[in-house]
Amino acid sequence: MIMNNDEIRFHLRDRWKAVEEIERQELRASTIQENWKKLNAIVRFAVETGMKREDDDGEMEVYMRWAKIKEKYESGEWDGK
């Protein structure tokens, strides 16, 4: 069976929604201690690898680009370019 782009988008959208729901359930089930350990592991990794946050305003630009891509994808306008 060969699917067209609209059918592929439909199936992918459903799968991502299912993944999102599973992630929400996992977050609700996690304890404060587990979340704290995860956060500390991320911070340790950043420190050990020399990552620095500094004053990079480019972070918001990246966030806005991803928001635009998500919006186009969810509205069916996304052509993958």
mmCIF file of the N, C-alpha and C atoms, coordinates in Angstrom:
data_MODEL
# 
_entry.id   MODEL 
# 
loop_
_atom_site.group_PDB 
_atom_site.id 
_atom_site.type_symbol 
_atom_site.label_atom_id 
_atom_site.label_alt_id 
_atom_site.label_comp_id 
_atom_site.label_asym_id 
_atom_site.label_entity_id 
_atom_site.label_seq_id 
_atom_site.pdbx_PDB_ins_code 
_atom_site.Cartn_x 
_atom_site.Cartn_y 
_atom_site.Cartn_z 
_atom_site.occupancy 
_atom_site.B_iso_or_equiv 
_atom_site.pdbx_formal_charge 
_atom_site.auth_seq_id 
_atom_site.auth_comp_id 
_atom_site.auth_asym_id 
_atom_site.auth_atom_id 
_atom_site.pdbx_PDB_model_num 
ATOM 1   N N  . MET A 1 1  ? 0.840  -1.171 0.000  1.00 0.00 ? 1  MET A N  1 
ATOM 2   C CA . MET A 1 1  ? 0.000  0.000  0.000  1.00 0.00 ? 1  MET A CA 1 
ATOM 3   C C  . MET A 1 1  ? 0.891  1.244  0.000  1.00 0.00 ? 1  MET A C  1 
ATOM 4   N N  . ILE A 1 2  ? 0.659  2.123  -0.926 1.00 0.00 ? 2  ILE A N  1 
ATOM 5   C CA . ILE A 1 2  ? 1.423  3.361  -1.025 1.00 0.00 ? 2  ILE A CA 1 
ATOM 6   C C  . ILE A 1 2  ? 0.558  4.495  -0.491 1.00 0.00 ? 2  ILE A C  1 
ATOM 7   N N  . MET A 1 3  ? 1.119  5.252  0.455  1.00 0.00 ? 3  MET A N  1 
ATOM 8   C CA . MET A 1 3  ? 0.377  6.364  1.042  1.00 0.00 ? 3  MET A CA 1 
ATOM 9   C C  . MET A 1 3  ? 0.831  7.678  0.419  1.00 0.00 ? 3  MET A C  1 
ATOM 10  N N  . ASN A 1 4  ? -0.111 8.589  0.292  1.00 0.00 ? 4  ASN A N  1 
ATOM 11  C CA . ASN A 1 4  ? 0.260  9.915  -0.191 1.00 0.00 ? 4  ASN A CA 1 
ATOM 12  C C  . ASN A 1 4  ? 0.697  10.774 1.001  1.00 0.00 ? 4  ASN A C  1 
ATOM 13  N N  . ASN A 1 5  ? 1.158  11.977 0.716  1.00 0.00 ? 5  ASN A N  1 
ATOM 14  C CA . ASN A 1 5  ? 1.693  12.845 1.777  1.00 0.00 ? 5  ASN A CA 1 
ATOM 15  C C  . ASN A 1 5  ? 0.663  13.154 2.854  1.00 0.00 ? 5  ASN A C  1 
ATOM 16  N N  . ASP A 1 6  ? -0.594 13.379 2.475  1.00 0.00 ? 6  ASP A N  1 
ATOM 17  C CA . ASP A 1 6  ? -1.629 13.685 3.471  1.00 0.00 ? 6  ASP A CA 1 
ATOM 18  C C  . ASP A 1 6  ? -1.862 12.513 4.415  1.00 0.00 ? 6  ASP A C  1 
ATOM 19  N N  . GLU A 1 7  ? -1.855 11.298 3.876  1.00 0.00 ? 7  GLU A N  1 
ATOM 20  C CA . GLU A 1 7  ? -2.042 10.114 4.727  1.00 0.00 ? 7  GLU A CA 1 
ATOM 21  C C  . GLU A 1 7  ? -0.858 9.924  5.673  1.00 0.00 ? 7  GLU A C  1 
ATOM 22  N N  . ILE A 1 8  ? 0.329  10.164 5.163  1.00 0.00 ? 8  ILE A N  1 
ATOM 23  C CA . ILE A 1 8  ? 1.527  10.047 6.002  1.00 0.00 ? 8  ILE A CA 1 
ATOM 24  C C  . ILE A 1 8  ? 1.465  11.069 7.134  1.00 0.00 ? 8  ILE A C  1 
ATOM 25  N N  . ARG A 1 9  ? 1.119  12.317 6.811  1.00 0.00 ? 9  ARG A N  1 
ATOM 26  C CA . ARG A 1 9  ? 0.998  13.360 7.845  1.00 0.00 ? 9  ARG A CA 1 
ATOM 27  C C  . ARG A 1 9  ? -0.028 12.955 8.902  1.00 0.00 ? 9  ARG A C  1 
ATOM 28  N N  . PHE A 1 10 ? -1.163 12.424 8.452  1.00 0.00 ? 10 PHE A N  1 
ATOM 29  C CA . PHE A 1 10 ? -2.228 12.018 9.371  1.00 0.00 ? 10 PHE A CA 1 
ATOM 30  C C  . PHE A 1 10 ? -1.712 10.966 10.347 1.00 0.00 ? 10 PHE A C  1 
ATOM 31  N N  . HIS A 1 11 ? -1.044 9.943  9.831  1.00 0.00 ? 11 HIS A N  1 
ATOM 32  C CA . HIS A 1 11 ? -0.546 8.869  10.693 1.00 0.00 ? 11 HIS A CA 1 
ATOM 33  C C  . HIS A 1 11 ? 0.563  9.348  11.618 1.00 0.00 ? 11 HIS A C  1 
ATOM 34  N N  . LEU A 1 12 ? 1.460  10.190 11.103 1.00 0.00 ? 12 LEU A N  1 
ATOM 35  C CA . LEU A 1 12 ? 2.534  10.716 11.953 1.00 0.00 ? 12 LEU A CA 1 
ATOM 36  C C  . LEU A 1 12 ? 1.973  11.595 13.054 1.00 0.00 ? 12 LEU A C  1 
ATOM 37  N N  . ARG A 1 13 ? 0.988  12.420 12.717 1.00 0.00 ? 13 ARG A N  1 
ATOM 38  C CA . ARG A 1 13 ? 0.383  13.302 13.711 1.00 0.00 ? 13 ARG A CA 1 
ATOM 39  C C  . ARG A 1 13 ? -0.226 12.474 14.848 1.00 0.00 ? 13 ARG A C  1 
ATOM 40  N N  . ASP A 1 14 ? -0.926 11.404 14.499 1.00 0.00 ? 14 ASP A N  1 
ATOM 41  C CA . ASP A 1 14 ? -1.516 10.533 15.520 1.00 0.00 ? 14 ASP A CA 1 
ATOM 42  C C  . ASP A 1 14 ? -0.446 9.880  16.386 1.00 0.00 ? 14 ASP A C  1 
ATOM 43  N N  . ARG A 1 15 ? 0.625  9.439  15.765 1.00 0.00 ? 15 ARG A N  1 
ATOM 44  C CA . ARG A 1 15 ? 1.695  8.796  16.537 1.00 0.00 ? 15 ARG A CA 1 
ATOM 45  C C  . ARG A 1 15 ? 2.356  9.780  17.495 1.00 0.00 ? 15 ARG A C  1 
ATOM 46  N N  . TRP A 1 16 ? 2.620  11.013 17.019 1.00 0.00 ? 16 TRP A N  1 
ATOM 47  C CA . TRP A 1 16 ? 3.247  12.002 17.885 1.00 0.00 ? 16 TRP A CA 1 
ATOM 48  C C  . TRP A 1 16 ? 2.325  12.396 19.030 1.00 0.00 ? 16 TRP A C  1 
ATOM 49  N N  . LYS A 1 17 ? 1.025  12.428 18.771 1.00 0.00 ? 17 LYS A N  1 
ATOM 50  C CA . LYS A 1 17 ? 0.079  12.724 19.856 1.00 0.00 ? 17 LYS A CA 1 
ATOM 51  C C  . LYS A 1 17 ? 0.112  11.616 20.900 1.00 0.00 ? 17 LYS A C  1 
ATOM 52  N N  . ALA A 1 18 ? 0.230  10.364 20.449 1.00 0.00 ? 18 ALA A N  1 
ATOM 53  C CA . ALA A 1 18 ? 0.308  9.237  21.378 1.00 0.00 ? 18 ALA A CA 1 
ATOM 54  C C  . ALA A 1 18 ? 1.589  9.313  22.204 1.00 0.00 ? 18 ALA A C  1 
ATOM 55  N N  . VAL A 1 19 ? 2.695  9.643  21.564 1.00 0.00 ? 19 VAL A N  1 
ATOM 56  C CA . VAL A 1 19 ? 3.972  9.791  22.272 1.00 0.00 ? 19 VAL A CA 1 
ATOM 57  C C  . VAL A 1 19 ? 3.876  10.910 23.300 1.00 0.00 ? 19 VAL A C  1 
ATOM 58  N N  . GLU A 1 20 ? 3.263  12.022 22.893 1.00 0.00 ? 20 GLU A N  1 
ATOM 59  C CA . GLU A 1 20 ? 3.107  13.153 23.808 1.00 0.00 ? 20 GLU A CA 1 
ATOM 60  C C  . GLU A 1 20 ? 2.294  12.770 25.039 1.00 0.00 ? 20 GLU A C  1 
ATOM 61  N N  . GLU A 1 21 ? 1.244  12.001 24.842 1.00 0.00 ? 21 GLU A N  1 
ATOM 62  C CA . GLU A 1 21 ? 0.410  11.575 25.972 1.00 0.00 ? 21 GLU A CA 1 
ATOM 63  C C  . GLU A 1 21 ? 1.194  10.654 26.911 1.00 0.00 ? 21 GLU A C  1 
ATOM 64  N N  . ILE A 1 22 ? 1.978  9.755  26.360 1.00 0.00 ? 22 ILE A N  1 
ATOM 65  C CA . ILE A 1 22 ? 2.794  8.854  27.184 1.00 0.00 ? 22 ILE A CA 1 
ATOM 66  C C  . ILE A 1 22 ? 3.800  9.672  27.993 1.00 0.00 ? 22 ILE A C  1 
ATOM 67  N N  . GLU A 1 23 ? 4.425  10.664 27.351 1.00 0.00 ? 23 GLU A N  1 
ATOM 68  C CA . GLU A 1 23 ? 5.376  11.513 28.070 1.00 0.00 ? 23 GLU A CA 1 
ATOM 69  C C  . GLU A 1 23 ? 4.691  12.274 29.199 1.00 0.00 ? 23 GLU A C  1 
ATOM 70  N N  . ARG A 1 24 ? 3.489  12.761 28.948 1.00 0.00 ? 24 ARG A N  1 
ATOM 71  C CA . ARG A 1 24 ? 2.738  13.460 30.008 1.00 0.00 ? 24 ARG A CA 1 
ATOM 72  C C  . ARG A 1 24 ? 2.473  12.532 31.188 1.00 0.00 ? 24 ARG A C  1 
ATOM 73  N N  . GLN A 1 25 ? 2.063  11.309 30.882 1.00 0.00 ? 25 GLN A N  1 
ATOM 74  C CA . GLN A 1 25 ? 1.789  10.348 31.949 1.00 0.00 ? 25 GLN A CA 1 
ATOM 75  C C  . GLN A 1 25 ? 3.048  10.044 32.750 1.00 0.00 ? 25 GLN A C  1 
ATOM 76  N N  . GLU A 1 26 ? 4.170  9.899  32.061 1.00 0.00 ? 26 GLU A N  1 
ATOM 77  C CA . GLU A 1 26 ? 5.428  9.635  32.754 1.00 0.00 ? 26 GLU A CA 1 
ATOM 78  C C  . GLU A 1 26 ? 5.829  10.808 33.645 1.00 0.00 ? 26 GLU A C  1 
ATOM 79  N N  . LEU A 1 27 ? 5.634  12.024 33.140 1.00 0.00 ? 27 LEU A N  1 
ATOM 80  C CA . LEU A 1 27 ? 5.957  13.204 33.950 1.00 0.00 ? 27 LEU A CA 1 
ATOM 81  C C  . LEU A 1 27 ? 5.073  13.279 35.195 1.00 0.00 ? 27 LEU A C  1 
ATOM 82  N N  . ARG A 1 28 ? 3.792  12.987 35.028 1.00 0.00 ? 28 ARG A N  1 
ATOM 83  C CA . ARG A 1 28 ? 2.888  13.019 36.187 1.00 0.00 ? 28 ARG A CA 1 
ATOM 84  C C  . ARG A 1 28 ? 3.282  11.971 37.226 1.00 0.00 ? 28 ARG A C  1 
ATOM 85  N N  . ALA A 1 29 ? 3.784  10.845 36.751 1.00 0.00 ? 29 ALA A N  1 
ATOM 86  C CA . ALA A 1 29 ? 4.122  9.744  37.656 1.00 0.00 ? 29 ALA A CA 1 
ATOM 87  C C  . ALA A 1 29 ? 5.475  9.940  38.341 1.00 0.00 ? 29 ALA A C  1 
ATOM 88  N N  . SER A 1 30 ? 6.318  10.803 37.784 1.00 0.00 ? 30 SER A N  1 
ATOM 89  C CA . SER A 1 30 ? 7.648  10.965 38.366 1.00 0.00 ? 30 SER A CA 1 
ATOM 90  C C  . SER A 1 30 ? 7.578  11.814 39.638 1.00 0.00 ? 30 SER A C  1 
ATOM 91  N N  . THR A 1 31 ? 8.490  11.500 40.538 1.00 0.00 ? 31 THR A N  1 
ATOM 92  C CA . THR A 1 31 ? 8.527  12.213 41.813 1.00 0.00 ? 31 THR A CA 1 
ATOM 93  C C  . THR A 1 31 ? 9.428  13.438 41.712 1.00 0.00 ? 31 THR A C  1 
ATOM 94  N N  . ILE A 1 32 ? 9.342  14.301 42.691 1.00 0.00 ? 32 ILE A N  1 
ATOM 95  C CA . ILE A 1 32 ? 10.202 15.478 42.742 1.00 0.00 ? 32 ILE A CA 1 
ATOM 96  C C  . ILE A 1 32 ? 11.663 15.041 42.818 1.00 0.00 ? 32 ILE A C  1 
ATOM 97  N N  . GLN A 1 33 ? 11.929 13.993 43.576 1.00 0.00 ? 33 GLN A N  1 
ATOM 98  C CA . GLN A 1 33 ? 13.301 13.500 43.711 1.00 0.00 ? 33 GLN A CA 1 
ATOM 99  C C  . GLN A 1 33 ? 13.854 13.023 42.364 1.00 0.00 ? 33 GLN A C  1 
ATOM 100 N N  . GLU A 1 34 ? 13.023 12.303 41.585 1.00 0.00 ? 34 GLU A N  1 
ATOM 101 C CA . GLU A 1 34 ? 13.470 11.838 40.269 1.00 0.00 ? 34 GLU A CA 1 
ATOM 102 C C  . GLU A 1 34 ? 13.756 13.023 39.343 1.00 0.00 ? 34 GLU A C  1 
ATOM 103 N N  . ASN A 1 35 ? 12.863 13.993 39.364 1.00 0.00 ? 35 ASN A N  1 
ATOM 104 C CA . ASN A 1 35 ? 13.055 15.172 38.513 1.00 0.00 ? 35 ASN A CA 1 
ATOM 105 C C  . ASN A 1 35 ? 14.299 15.944 38.937 1.00 0.00 ? 35 ASN A C  1 
ATOM 106 N N  . TRP A 1 36 ? 14.529 16.042 40.229 1.00 0.00 ? 36 TRP A N  1 
ATOM 107 C CA . TRP A 1 36 ? 15.710 16.735 40.738 1.00 0.00 ? 36 TRP A CA 1 
ATOM 108 C C  . TRP A 1 36 ? 16.985 16.025 40.282 1.00 0.00 ? 36 TRP A C  1 
ATOM 109 N N  . LYS A 1 37 ? 16.995 14.693 40.351 1.00 0.00 ? 37 LYS A N  1 
ATOM 110 C CA . LYS A 1 37 ? 18.164 13.922 39.910 1.00 0.00 ? 37 LYS A CA 1 
ATOM 111 C C  . LYS A 1 37 ? 18.421 14.136 38.414 1.00 0.00 ? 37 LYS A C  1 
ATOM 112 N N  . LYS A 1 38 ? 17.348 14.156 37.618 1.00 0.00 ? 38 LYS A N  1 
ATOM 113 C CA . LYS A 1 38 ? 17.506 14.377 36.178 1.00 0.00 ? 38 LYS A CA 1 
ATOM 114 C C  . LYS A 1 38 ? 18.066 15.765 35.899 1.00 0.00 ? 38 LYS A C  1 
ATOM 115 N N  . LEU A 1 39 ? 17.543 16.763 36.583 1.00 0.00 ? 39 LEU A N  1 
ATOM 116 C CA . LEU A 1 39 ? 18.020 18.127 36.398 1.00 0.00 ? 39 LEU A CA 1 
ATOM 117 C C  . LEU A 1 39 ? 19.489 18.233 36.791 1.00 0.00 ? 39 LEU A C  1 
ATOM 118 N N  . ASN A 1 40 ? 19.847 17.641 37.918 1.00 0.00 ? 40 ASN A N  1 
ATOM 119 C CA . ASN A 1 40 ? 21.236 17.675 38.363 1.00 0.00 ? 40 ASN A CA 1 
ATOM 120 C C  . ASN A 1 40 ? 22.158 16.969 37.375 1.00 0.00 ? 40 ASN A C  1 
ATOM 121 N N  . ALA A 1 41 ? 21.698 15.872 36.786 1.00 0.00 ? 41 ALA A N  1 
ATOM 122 C CA . ALA A 1 41 ? 22.502 15.161 35.792 1.00 0.00 ? 41 ALA A CA 1 
ATOM 123 C C  . ALA A 1 41 ? 22.746 16.045 34.575 1.00 0.00 ? 41 ALA A C  1 
ATOM 124 N N  . ILE A 1 42 ? 21.745 16.791 34.156 1.00 0.00 ? 42 ILE A N  1 
ATOM 125 C CA . ILE A 1 42 ? 21.898 17.695 33.013 1.00 0.00 ? 42 ILE A CA 1 
ATOM 126 C C  . ILE A 1 42 ? 22.893 18.809 33.341 1.00 0.00 ? 42 ILE A C  1 
ATOM 127 N N  . VAL A 1 43 ? 22.759 19.380 34.525 1.00 0.00 ? 43 VAL A N  1 
ATOM 128 C CA . VAL A 1 43 ? 23.664 20.459 34.939 1.00 0.00 ? 43 VAL A CA 1 
ATOM 129 C C  . VAL A 1 43 ? 25.097 19.929 35.036 1.00 0.00 ? 43 VAL A C  1 
ATOM 130 N N  . ARG A 1 44 ? 25.267 18.748 35.633 1.00 0.00 ? 44 ARG A N  1 
ATOM 131 C CA . ARG A 1 44 ? 26.607 18.152 35.743 1.00 0.00 ? 44 ARG A CA 1 
ATOM 132 C C  . ARG A 1 44 ? 27.221 17.946 34.360 1.00 0.00 ? 44 ARG A C  1 
ATOM 133 N N  . PHE A 1 45 ? 26.414 17.432 33.435 1.00 0.00 ? 45 PHE A N  1 
ATOM 134 C CA . PHE A 1 45 ? 26.895 17.213 32.067 1.00 0.00 ? 45 PHE A CA 1 
ATOM 135 C C  . PHE A 1 45 ? 27.361 18.523 31.448 1.00 0.00 ? 45 PHE A C  1 
ATOM 136 N N  . ALA A 1 46 ? 26.560 19.566 31.620 1.00 0.00 ? 46 ALA A N  1 
ATOM 137 C CA . ALA A 1 46 ? 26.914 20.876 31.052 1.00 0.00 ? 46 ALA A CA 1 
ATOM 138 C C  . ALA A 1 46 ? 28.212 21.392 31.652 1.00 0.00 ? 46 ALA A C  1 
ATOM 139 N N  . VAL A 1 47 ? 28.371 21.262 32.954 1.00 0.00 ? 47 VAL A N  1 
ATOM 140 C CA . VAL A 1 47 ? 29.580 21.747 33.633 1.00 0.00 ? 47 VAL A CA 1 
ATOM 141 C C  . VAL A 1 47 ? 30.794 20.930 33.188 1.00 0.00 ? 47 VAL A C  1 
ATOM 142 N N  . GLU A 1 48 ? 30.652 19.611 33.157 1.00 0.00 ? 48 GLU A N  1 
ATOM 143 C CA . GLU A 1 48 ? 31.777 18.737 32.817 1.00 0.00 ? 48 GLU A CA 1 
ATOM 144 C C  . GLU A 1 48 ? 32.219 18.893 31.370 1.00 0.00 ? 48 GLU A C  1 
ATOM 145 N N  . THR A 1 49 ? 31.318 19.248 30.481 1.00 0.00 ? 49 THR A N  1 
ATOM 146 C CA . THR A 1 49 ? 31.675 19.421 29.070 1.00 0.00 ? 49 THR A CA 1 
ATOM 147 C C  . THR A 1 49 ? 32.019 20.857 28.724 1.00 0.00 ? 49 THR A C  1 
ATOM 148 N N  . GLY A 1 50 ? 31.962 21.742 29.718 1.00 0.00 ? 50 GLY A N  1 
ATOM 149 C CA . GLY A 1 50 ? 32.346 23.132 29.502 1.00 0.00 ? 50 GLY A CA 1 
ATOM 150 C C  . GLY A 1 50 ? 31.281 23.976 28.826 1.00 0.00 ? 50 GLY A C  1 
ATOM 151 N N  . MET A 1 51 ? 30.066 23.524 28.801 1.00 0.00 ? 51 MET A N  1 
ATOM 152 C CA . MET A 1 51 ? 28.988 24.315 28.198 1.00 0.00 ? 51 MET A CA 1 
ATOM 153 C C  . MET A 1 51 ? 28.697 25.527 29.066 1.00 0.00 ? 51 MET A C  1 
ATOM 154 N N  . LYS A 1 52 ? 28.443 26.650 28.400 1.00 0.00 ? 52 LYS A N  1 
ATOM 155 C CA . LYS A 1 52 ? 28.110 27.859 29.133 1.00 0.00 ? 52 LYS A CA 1 
ATOM 156 C C  . LYS A 1 52 ? 26.883 28.501 28.496 1.00 0.00 ? 52 LYS A C  1 
ATOM 157 N N  . ARG A 1 53 ? 26.033 29.025 29.301 1.00 0.00 ? 53 ARG A N  1 
ATOM 158 C CA . ARG A 1 53 ? 24.810 29.679 28.825 1.00 0.00 ? 53 ARG A CA 1 
ATOM 159 C C  . ARG A 1 53 ? 25.115 31.074 28.312 1.00 0.00 ? 53 ARG A C  1 
ATOM 160 N N  . GLU A 1 54 ? 25.891 31.797 29.041 1.00 0.00 ? 54 GLU A N  1 
ATOM 161 C CA . GLU A 1 54 ? 26.250 33.175 28.740 1.00 0.00 ? 54 GLU A CA 1 
ATOM 162 C C  . GLU A 1 54 ? 24.988 33.986 28.450 1.00 0.00 ? 54 GLU A C  1 
ATOM 163 N N  . ASP A 1 55 ? 25.124 35.071 27.709 1.00 0.00 ? 55 ASP A N  1 
ATOM 164 C CA . ASP A 1 55 ? 23.980 35.919 27.397 1.00 0.00 ? 55 ASP A CA 1 
ATOM 165 C C  . ASP A 1 55 ? 23.617 35.780 25.928 1.00 0.00 ? 55 ASP A C  1 
ATOM 166 N N  . ASP A 1 56 ? 23.223 34.584 25.522 1.00 0.00 ? 56 ASP A N  1 
ATOM 167 C CA . ASP A 1 56 ? 22.908 34.303 24.132 1.00 0.00 ? 56 ASP A CA 1 
ATOM 168 C C  . ASP A 1 56 ? 21.425 34.514 23.872 1.00 0.00 ? 56 ASP A C  1 
ATOM 169 N N  . ASP A 1 57 ? 21.111 35.605 23.207 1.00 0.00 ? 57 ASP A N  1 
ATOM 170 C CA . ASP A 1 57 ? 19.718 35.885 22.885 1.00 0.00 ? 57 ASP A CA 1 
ATOM 171 C C  . ASP A 1 57 ? 19.233 35.073 21.692 1.00 0.00 ? 57 ASP A C  1 
ATOM 172 N N  . GLY A 1 58 ? 20.115 34.331 21.042 1.00 0.00 ? 58 GLY A N  1 
ATOM 173 C CA . GLY A 1 58 ? 19.725 33.500 19.907 1.00 0.00 ? 58 GLY A CA 1 
ATOM 174 C C  . GLY A 1 58 ? 18.796 32.361 20.302 1.00 0.00 ? 58 GLY A C  1 
ATOM 175 N N  . GLU A 1 59 ? 18.723 32.063 21.602 1.00 0.00 ? 59 GLU A N  1 
ATOM 176 C CA . GLU A 1 59 ? 17.870 30.975 22.071 1.00 0.00 ? 59 GLU A CA 1 
ATOM 177 C C  . GLU A 1 59 ? 16.415 31.233 21.700 1.00 0.00 ? 59 GLU A C  1 
ATOM 178 N N  . MET A 1 60 ? 15.952 32.442 21.869 1.00 0.00 ? 60 MET A N  1 
ATOM 179 C CA . MET A 1 60 ? 14.563 32.762 21.552 1.00 0.00 ? 60 MET A CA 1 
ATOM 180 C C  . MET A 1 60 ? 14.315 32.639 20.050 1.00 0.00 ? 60 MET A C  1 
ATOM 181 N N  . GLU A 1 61 ? 15.296 33.007 19.246 1.00 0.00 ? 61 GLU A N  1 
ATOM 182 C CA . GLU A 1 61 ? 15.152 32.881 17.791 1.00 0.00 ? 61 GLU A CA 1 
ATOM 183 C C  . GLU A 1 61 ? 14.953 31.416 17.394 1.00 0.00 ? 61 GLU A C  1 
ATOM 184 N N  . VAL A 1 62 ? 15.722 30.517 17.998 1.00 0.00 ? 62 VAL A N  1 
ATOM 185 C CA . VAL A 1 62 ? 15.582 29.085 17.718 1.00 0.00 ? 62 VAL A CA 1 
ATOM 186 C C  . VAL A 1 62 ? 14.209 28.603 18.166 1.00 0.00 ? 62 VAL A C  1 
ATOM 187 N N  . TYR A 1 63 ? 13.791 29.010 19.339 1.00 0.00 ? 63 TYR A N  1 
ATOM 188 C CA . TYR A 1 63 ? 12.472 28.626 19.849 1.00 0.00 ? 63 TYR A CA 1 
ATOM 189 C C  . TYR A 1 63 ? 11.369 29.081 18.892 1.00 0.00 ? 63 TYR A C  1 
ATOM 190 N N  . MET A 1 64 ? 11.474 30.311 18.395 1.00 0.00 ? 64 MET A N  1 
ATOM 191 C CA . MET A 1 64 ? 10.451 30.847 17.487 1.00 0.00 ? 64 MET A CA 1 
ATOM 192 C C  . MET A 1 64 ? 10.436 30.085 16.159 1.00 0.00 ? 64 MET A C  1 
ATOM 193 N N  . ARG A 1 65 ? 11.621 29.690 15.682 1.00 0.00 ? 65 ARG A N  1 
ATOM 194 C CA . ARG A 1 65 ? 11.672 28.887 14.443 1.00 0.00 ? 65 ARG A CA 1 
ATOM 195 C C  . ARG A 1 65 ? 10.960 27.552 14.632 1.00 0.00 ? 65 ARG A C  1 
ATOM 196 N N  . TRP A 1 66 ? 11.226 26.882 15.765 1.00 0.00 ? 66 TRP A N  1 
ATOM 197 C CA . TRP A 1 66 ? 10.578 25.597 16.028 1.00 0.00 ? 66 TRP A CA 1 
ATOM 198 C C  . TRP A 1 66 ? 9.067  25.782 16.174 1.00 0.00 ? 66 TRP A C  1 
ATOM 199 N N  . ALA A 1 67 ? 8.639  26.857 16.801 1.00 0.00 ? 67 ALA A N  1 
ATOM 200 C CA . ALA A 1 67 ? 7.209  27.119 16.952 1.00 0.00 ? 67 ALA A CA 1 
ATOM 201 C C  . ALA A 1 67 ? 6.555  27.299 15.583 1.00 0.00 ? 67 ALA A C  1 
ATOM 202 N N  . LYS A 1 68 ? 7.249  27.981 14.679 1.00 0.00 ? 68 LYS A N  1 
ATOM 203 C CA . LYS A 1 68 ? 6.720  28.207 13.331 1.00 0.00 ? 68 LYS A CA 1 
ATOM 204 C C  . LYS A 1 68 ? 6.622  26.880 12.561 1.00 0.00 ? 68 LYS A C  1 
ATOM 205 N N  . ILE A 1 69 ? 7.651  26.046 12.675 1.00 0.00 ? 69 ILE A N  1 
ATOM 206 C CA . ILE A 1 69 ? 7.638  24.736 12.012 1.00 0.00 ? 69 ILE A CA 1 
ATOM 207 C C  . ILE A 1 69 ? 6.497  23.892 12.551 1.00 0.00 ? 69 ILE A C  1 
ATOM 208 N N  . LYS A 1 70 ? 6.339  23.872 13.875 1.00 0.00 ? 70 LYS A N  1 
ATOM 209 C CA . LYS A 1 70 ? 5.270  23.088 14.499 1.00 0.00 ? 70 LYS A CA 1 
ATOM 210 C C  . LYS A 1 70 ? 3.907  23.570 14.024 1.00 0.00 ? 70 LYS A C  1 
ATOM 211 N N  . GLU A 1 71 ? 3.734  24.868 13.975 1.00 0.00 ? 71 GLU A N  1 
ATOM 212 C CA . GLU A 1 71 ? 2.454  25.436 13.544 1.00 0.00 ? 71 GLU A CA 1 
ATOM 213 C C  . GLU A 1 71 ? 2.130  25.025 12.096 1.00 0.00 ? 71 GLU A C  1 
ATOM 214 N N  . LYS A 1 72 ? 3.120  25.120 11.213 1.00 0.00 ? 72 LYS A N  1 
ATOM 215 C CA . LYS A 1 72 ? 2.911  24.729 9.820  1.00 0.00 ? 72 LYS A CA 1 
ATOM 216 C C  . LYS A 1 72 ? 2.620  23.244 9.715  1.00 0.00 ? 72 LYS A C  1 
ATOM 217 N N  . TYR A 1 73 ? 3.360  22.425 10.479 1.00 0.00 ? 73 TYR A N  1 
ATOM 218 C CA . TYR A 1 73 ? 3.160  20.981 10.449 1.00 0.00 ? 73 TYR A CA 1 
ATOM 219 C C  . TYR A 1 73 ? 1.747  20.627 10.894 1.00 0.00 ? 73 TYR A C  1 
ATOM 220 N N  . GLU A 1 74 ? 1.312  21.195 12.001 1.00 0.00 ? 74 GLU A N  1 
ATOM 221 C CA . GLU A 1 74 ? -0.003 20.873 12.539 1.00 0.00 ? 74 GLU A CA 1 
ATOM 222 C C  . GLU A 1 74 ? -1.142 21.383 11.660 1.00 0.00 ? 74 GLU A C  1 
ATOM 223 N N  . SER A 1 75 ? -0.899 22.438 10.886 1.00 0.00 ? 75 SER A N  1 
ATOM 224 C CA . SER A 1 75 ? -1.946 22.957 10.004 1.00 0.00 ? 75 SER A CA 1 
ATOM 225 C C  . SER A 1 75 ? -1.935 22.248 8.649  1.00 0.00 ? 75 SER A C  1 
ATOM 226 N N  . GLY A 1 76 ? -0.946 21.371 8.419  1.00 0.00 ? 76 GLY A N  1 
ATOM 227 C CA . GLY A 1 76 ? -0.869 20.632 7.165  1.00 0.00 ? 76 GLY A CA 1 
ATOM 228 C C  . GLY A 1 76 ? -0.123 21.381 6.075  1.00 0.00 ? 76 GLY A C  1 
ATOM 229 N N  . GLU A 1 77 ? 0.475  22.536 6.394  1.00 0.00 ? 77 GLU A N  1 
ATOM 230 C CA . GLU A 1 77 ? 1.208  23.322 5.403  1.00 0.00 ? 77 GLU A CA 1 
ATOM 231 C C  . GLU A 1 77 ? 2.654  22.879 5.238  1.00 0.00 ? 77 GLU A C  1 
ATOM 232 N N  . TRP A 1 78 ? 3.137  22.024 6.097  1.00 0.00 ? 78 TRP A N  1 
ATOM 233 C CA . TRP A 1 78 ? 4.549  21.645 6.113  1.00 0.00 ? 78 TRP A CA 1 
ATOM 234 C C  . TRP A 1 78 ? 4.893  20.811 4.882  1.00 0.00 ? 78 TRP A C  1 
ATOM 235 N N  . ASP A 1 79 ? 5.890  21.259 4.124  1.00 0.00 ? 79 ASP A N  1 
ATOM 236 C CA . ASP A 1 79 ? 6.331  20.517 2.951  1.00 0.00 ? 79 ASP A CA 1 
ATOM 237 C C  . ASP A 1 79 ? 7.711  19.898 3.166  1.00 0.00 ? 79 ASP A C  1 
ATOM 238 N N  . GLY A 1 80 ? 8.236  20.030 4.376  1.00 0.00 ? 80 GLY A N  1 
ATOM 239 C CA . GLY A 1 80 ? 9.530  19.419 4.718  1.00 0.00 ? 80 GLY A CA 1 
ATOM 240 C C  . GLY A 1 80 ? 10.732 20.250 4.321  1.00 0.00 ? 80 GLY A C  1 
ATOM 241 N N  . LYS A 1 81 ? 10.512 21.483 3.868  1.00 0.00 ? 81 LYS A N  1 
ATOM 242 C CA . LYS A 1 81 ? 11.640 22.332 3.453  1.00 0.00 ? 81 LYS A CA 1 
ATOM 243 C C  . LYS A 1 81 ? 11.840 23.463 4.418  1.00 0.00 ? 81 LYS A C  1 
# 
